[in-house]
Amino acid sequence: MNSLNKKALLLPTVFLLSACYGKTDQTLSPPENARRVTIAVRVPEGITLLPLQMLYRSERCKTKSYNSSNEAYEIRGYNGFMQAFSPIANSDIRQQRIAIDGGGKCQWQLNSIKVSFKIADENPLVKGKEVFATNYIFDFDDYGFSDGYGTGRAKKVSGDLDIRTDFFPEIFISHKFKKTTLELFGGDTRHEKWSQRYRVNDIKTIVINPVVHFNRVVILEGPNQSQGNIIVTYPDSSKQKALYTKPDYEKLLSMK
């Protein structure tokens, strides 16, 4: 994981995510001395890595927002892109290198990036279930992406990051909504120590190393009625009430 590809191209063939505001020039043109960050992800077998999402903001090119009284006010411009990761030969590592200083007429600056992955469609666990992605968000400035990605609150860090997290497939059976979902559980992100959101500073490299224990499936089952407890069945077949709708992560770690 320490040998990163220094020849990765800068933002090749990007795809616009957000709508253009007026005639704002959303072209990125980083200067030669632009600050850059490299994001590398080790992709375990049975996992699909989704394209990297990037959000740039501009103080020079403003856009409008509206308050509850429908009164307009100016905010920094938005510029969102999505870019696939590049494979590293003879390895399970995928990476991308992007500019923090986006340049261009609007002098775009990187605000946030989001790294997402999920259990691959061909995995037998996926059959008949709605699959949710696991997300990591890295904020280079104030919040850009919303809190709706299950990453938790941002924790402040300085310097390069090397993140290793144990994940367990989590199946949730909802009798109330008559559906079953599947996602990867790496700790209740409402707790800071398991948060998957970072407010970064002075950073050049982010390495994400998810360790997925496919043989340690945890099952949550909601009550048949509107009221009742969510029951967790752990890989050792033991059962207990869910902790705030989540399994006991420490217990899962002890079963590895």
C-alpha positions as CSV (number, residue, x, y, z in Angstrom):
1,M,0.0,0.0,0.0
2,N,3.0,2.3,0.4
3,S,4.0,2.2,-3.3
4,L,1.6,4.6,-5.0
5,N,1.6,5.2,-8.7
6,K,3.2,8.6,-9.2
7,K,2.2,8.7,-12.9
8,A,-1.5,8.7,-12.3
9,L,-3.2,11.2,-14.6
10,L,-4.9,14.3,-13.2
11,L,-8.6,14.3,-13.7
12,P,-8.8,12.5,-17.1
13,T,-12.3,12.5,-18.7
14,V,-14.5,13.8,-15.8
15,F,-18.2,13.7,-15.8
16,L,-20.3,16.6,-14.4
17,L,-22.5,15.7,-11.5
18,S,-24.1,19.1,-10.6
19,A,-26.0,21.4,-12.9
20,C,-24.3,24.5,-14.2
21,Y,-25.3,27.7,-12.6
22,G,-25.8,30.3,-15.3
23,K,-22.7,30.5,-17.5
24,T,-20.2,29.7,-14.8
25,D,-17.0,28.3,-16.3
26,Q,-16.6,24.9,-14.5
27,T,-13.4,24.0,-16.3
28,L,-10.5,22.9,-14.1
29,S,-7.1,24.1,-15.1
30,P,-4.7,23.4,-12.2
31,P,-1.4,25.3,-12.2
32,E,1.8,23.4,-12.5
33,N,2.6,23.9,-8.8
34,A,-1.0,23.0,-7.7
35,R,-1.4,21.0,-4.5
36,R,-2.6,17.5,-5.1
37,V,-3.9,14.6,-3.1
38,T,-3.6,10.9,-4.0
39,I,-6.4,8.5,-2.9
40,A,-5.6,4.8,-2.9
41,V,-8.1,2.0,-2.1
42,R,-7.3,-1.7,-1.7
43,V,-10.3,-3.4,-3.1
44,P,-11.0,-6.9,-1.6
45,E,-12.4,-9.7,-3.6
46,G,-16.2,-9.5,-3.7
47,I,-16.3,-5.7,-3.4
48,T,-17.1,-3.1,-6.1
49,L,-15.4,0.3,-5.8
50,L,-17.6,3.1,-7.1
51,P,-16.3,6.2,-8.9
52,L,-14.7,8.9,-6.8
53,Q,-16.9,11.9,-6.2
54,M,-15.3,15.4,-6.0
55,L,-16.8,18.7,-5.1
56,Y,-15.1,22.0,-5.8
57,R,-16.1,25.5,-4.6
58,S,-15.3,28.9,-5.9
59,E,-15.2,32.3,-4.1
60,R,-14.8,34.0,-7.4
61,C,-17.9,32.5,-9.2
62,K,-20.9,32.8,-6.9
63,T,-24.3,31.2,-7.1
64,K,-27.6,31.9,-5.4
65,S,-29.4,30.1,-2.6
66,Y,-32.7,31.0,-0.9
67,N,-33.7,31.2,2.8
68,S,-37.0,30.1,4.3
69,S,-38.6,33.4,3.2
70,N,-37.5,32.8,-0.4
71,E,-35.0,35.6,-0.3
72,A,-31.9,35.1,-2.4
73,Y,-28.4,35.4,-1.1
74,E,-25.0,34.6,-2.7
75,I,-22.9,31.5,-1.8
76,R,-19.7,30.1,-3.2
77,G,-20.1,28.3,-6.6
78,Y,-20.4,24.5,-6.8
79,N,-18.6,22.3,-9.3
80,G,-19.0,18.5,-8.9
81,F,-17.4,15.7,-10.8
82,M,-17.2,11.9,-10.7
83,Q,-14.1,10.0,-11.8
84,A,-13.3,6.3,-11.9
85,F,-10.3,5.0,-10.0
86,S,-7.3,3.7,-12.0
87,P,-6.0,0.2,-11.4
88,I,-2.4,-0.4,-10.3
89,A,-0.9,-3.3,-12.3
90,N,-0.6,-6.6,-10.6
91,S,-2.4,-5.5,-7.4
92,D,-5.8,-5.0,-5.9
93,I,-5.2,-1.3,-5.4
94,R,-7.1,1.4,-7.2
95,Q,-6.1,5.0,-7.0
96,Q,-6.7,8.5,-8.3
97,R,-4.7,11.7,-8.0
98,I,-6.5,15.0,-8.1
99,A,-5.8,18.7,-7.7
100,I,-6.7,20.5,-4.5
101,D,-6.1,23.8,-6.4
102,G,-8.4,23.3,-9.3
103,G,-7.6,26.6,-11.0
104,G,-9.6,27.8,-14.1
105,K,-11.3,31.1,-14.4
106,C,-13.2,30.5,-11.2
107,Q,-10.1,29.4,-9.2
108,W,-11.9,26.2,-8.1
109,Q,-10.7,24.8,-4.7
110,L,-11.4,21.2,-3.7
111,N,-14.0,21.1,-0.9
112,S,-14.8,17.4,-0.4
113,I,-14.3,14.0,-1.9
114,K,-16.4,10.9,-1.3
115,V,-15.1,7.3,-1.6
116,S,-17.8,4.6,-1.9
117,F,-17.8,0.8,-2.3
118,K,-20.3,-2.0,-1.9
119,I,-20.7,-5.7,-1.9
120,A,-20.5,-6.8,-5.5
121,D,-23.6,-7.8,-7.4
122,E,-22.3,-11.3,-8.1
123,N,-22.0,-12.1,-4.3
124,P,-24.7,-14.6,-3.3
125,L,-25.5,-12.4,-0.2
126,V,-26.9,-9.7,-2.6
127,K,-29.8,-11.8,-4.0
128,G,-33.2,-10.4,-3.1
129,K,-31.8,-7.5,-1.1
130,E,-31.4,-3.7,-1.4
131,V,-27.7,-3.0,-1.2
132,F,-26.3,0.2,0.4
133,A,-22.8,1.5,-0.3
134,T,-20.3,2.3,2.4
135,N,-18.9,5.8,2.2
136,Y,-15.9,7.8,3.4
137,I,-16.0,11.6,3.1
138,F,-12.9,13.8,3.3
139,D,-13.6,17.5,3.8
140,F,-10.8,20.0,2.7
141,D,-13.0,22.9,3.7
142,D,-16.4,23.4,5.3
143,Y,-19.0,20.6,4.7
144,G,-19.7,20.1,1.1
145,F,-21.5,16.7,0.9
146,S,-24.6,16.3,3.2
147,D,-24.7,14.2,6.3
148,G,-27.0,11.7,4.6
149,Y,-24.3,9.2,3.7
150,G,-24.0,7.5,7.1
151,T,-20.4,8.6,7.7
152,G,-20.9,10.3,11.0
153,R,-19.5,13.7,12.1
154,A,-16.1,14.8,10.7
155,K,-13.1,14.3,12.9
156,K,-10.2,16.7,12.4
157,V,-6.9,15.2,11.3
158,S,-3.6,16.6,10.0
159,G,-1.2,14.8,7.7
160,D,-1.5,11.7,5.5
161,L,-4.1,9.0,6.3
162,D,-3.8,5.2,6.3
163,I,-7.2,3.9,7.3
164,R,-7.8,0.2,8.0
165,T,-11.3,-0.9,9.0
166,D,-12.9,-4.3,9.7
167,F,-16.3,-4.7,8.0
168,F,-19.0,-7.3,8.5
169,P,-21.9,-7.9,6.1
170,E,-25.0,-6.7,7.8
171,I,-28.5,-7.9,6.8
172,F,-31.5,-6.0,8.0
173,I,-34.9,-7.7,7.8
174,S,-37.7,-5.1,8.1
175,H,-41.1,-6.7,8.6
176,K,-42.7,-3.3,8.9
177,F,-41.5,-2.2,5.4
178,K,-41.4,-5.7,4.0
179,K,-37.9,-5.4,2.6
180,T,-34.4,-6.7,3.3
181,T,-31.2,-4.6,3.0
182,L,-27.5,-5.4,2.9
183,E,-24.6,-3.2,3.7
184,L,-21.1,-3.4,5.3
185,F,-20.9,-2.6,9.0
186,G,-17.7,-1.0,10.4
187,G,-18.9,0.4,13.7
188,D,-21.7,2.8,14.6
189,T,-20.5,6.0,12.9
190,R,-22.4,8.1,15.4
191,H,-19.4,7.4,17.7
192,E,-16.4,9.5,16.7
193,K,-13.9,6.7,16.9
194,W,-15.8,4.8,14.1
195,S,-16.7,7.9,12.1
196,Q,-15.9,7.6,8.4
197,R,-15.8,11.4,7.8
198,Y,-12.6,13.5,8.2
199,R,-11.8,17.2,8.1
200,V,-8.3,17.0,6.7
201,N,-5.4,19.4,6.8
202,D,-1.9,19.3,5.2
203,I,-2.6,16.0,3.4
204,K,-1.0,14.5,0.3
205,T,-2.1,10.8,0.5
206,I,-5.2,9.0,1.7
207,V,-5.0,5.2,1.8
208,I,-8.2,3.1,2.6
209,N,-7.8,-0.5,3.4
210,P,-11.2,-2.2,4.1
211,V,-10.9,-5.7,5.5
212,V,-14.2,-7.5,4.8
213,H,-15.2,-10.6,6.8
214,F,-17.6,-12.3,4.5
215,N,-17.8,-15.3,6.7
216,R,-19.0,-13.2,9.7
217,V,-22.5,-12.2,8.6
218,V,-24.6,-10.3,11.2
219,I,-28.4,-10.3,10.9
220,L,-30.8,-7.7,12.3
221,E,-34.5,-8.4,12.4
222,G,-37.1,-5.8,13.1
223,P,-40.3,-6.6,15.1
224,N,-43.4,-7.9,13.4
225,Q,-45.4,-5.1,15.0
226,S,-44.9,-1.3,15.0
227,Q,-43.3,-1.5,18.4
228,G,-40.7,-3.9,19.7
229,N,-37.0,-4.5,19.7
230,I,-34.6,-5.1,16.9
231,I,-32.9,-8.5,17.5
232,V,-29.3,-9.1,16.4
233,T,-28.1,-12.5,15.4
234,Y,-24.3,-12.7,15.5
235,P,-22.1,-15.1,13.5
236,D,-21.8,-17.4,16.5
237,S,-25.7,-17.7,16.5
238,S,-26.0,-15.7,19.7
239,K,-28.8,-13.2,19.9
240,Q,-29.3,-9.9,21.7
241,K,-31.2,-6.6,21.4
242,A,-29.6,-4.1,19.0
243,L,-27.7,-1.2,20.5
244,Y,-29.5,1.9,19.1
245,T,-30.5,-0.2,16.0
246,K,-26.9,-1.4,15.5
247,P,-24.9,-4.5,16.3
248,D,-22.2,-4.5,19.0
249,Y,-19.1,-3.8,16.9
250,E,-16.6,-4.8,19.7
251,K,-18.4,-8.2,19.9
252,L,-18.0,-8.7,16.2
253,L,-14.3,-7.8,16.3
254,S,-13.8,-10.4,19.0
255,M,-15.2,-13.1,16.7
256,K,-12.8,-12.5,13.9
